[in-house]
Amino acid sequence: MRTTSSGWTTGRIVAVVFGGFLSLVALTLIGLGGTALAMGLNDDGYIDLGTDEYSHSTDTYAMTTDSWHADKQMGGLYKDLRITFTPDKGSDPVFVGIADKDKAQQYLDGVQHVTIHDSDSKGDDQSEHPGGTPKTPPGESDVWAAKASGEGAQTVNWSVEPGEVTAVAMKADGSSGLAGHVTVAAKIAGLAWVGAALLVVGLIVLVASIMYLLVRPVRRARGRAA
C-alpha cells in the first residue's frame, strides 16, 4: 500500500475523511434537532409566521383574508393556528374570528368590507366589496369556528380542520373603521418529538464518529506491529 513520508497511508486518509464526514452529519443533525426542539417547547410550541410587520387599515366594516386550506399548509403539518389582532387604538373593542369560507361569506353578504391579499411597506393589496352595515355584531353570529372579542389585542386559537377557511377582523360592535396589526402563529404537530429524535440520533452518530477516528488508527497500528 502506498505510504506518505509521514506514515499516512491511503487507507488512513480515507478513514479520517470518512470519520470527519460522519462528524459533520452528526453536528448537522444536532443543530437541526436542537432548533426543532427549542421551537417545539418555546411559546407552547407556536411558531410566529412573521405576519405582524405591516399595519392594516380600512374605512369599511371588516377586513378578511383570502380563503385558504390550513390543513394543507406545510404538507398538512399545522396542528393549531393562533391569530392575534392588535388595534392601533388599544381602547378599541375588536373582534377576530375564523370561519368556513361559505359561512364567512354568508355573514359578510351585503356588508361593505375588504379582502387583503398581500401587504408590503407601501400598503395592502386588497379588494373592496360594496355593501352596507352588518345586520348583527360579529360576536352574535354563530358562523365562527373560533372567535374572540374585547378591548385591546384579541387572540383566537383554532385547531386546524379540513376545509377552506377565512379569518375576519372587525370592530366588536360592527361599526366601520379599523386599523391594527395581525400576528399569525402555527403549531406543527410533533415538532418537539422530531427535534428530540434528531438530537439523539445526532449525538449517537457523533459518538460513533469519534470512536471510529480514535479506534481505527489504533487497530491499524497494532496490525502493522504484529
Secondary structure, DSSP 8 states (H G I E B T S, - for coil): --B-TTS-BHHHHHHHHHHHHHHHHHHHHHHHHHHHHHHHHGGGGEEE-S-TTSEEEESSSEEEE--B-GGGGGGGTEEEEEEEEEESSTTSEEEEEEEEHHHHHHHHTTB-EEEEEEEETTEEEEEEE--B--SS-GGG-S-EEEEEEEES-EEEEEE--SS-EEEEEEETT--S-EEEEEEEEEEETTHHHHHHHHHHHHHHHHHHHHHHHHHHHHHHHHHHH-
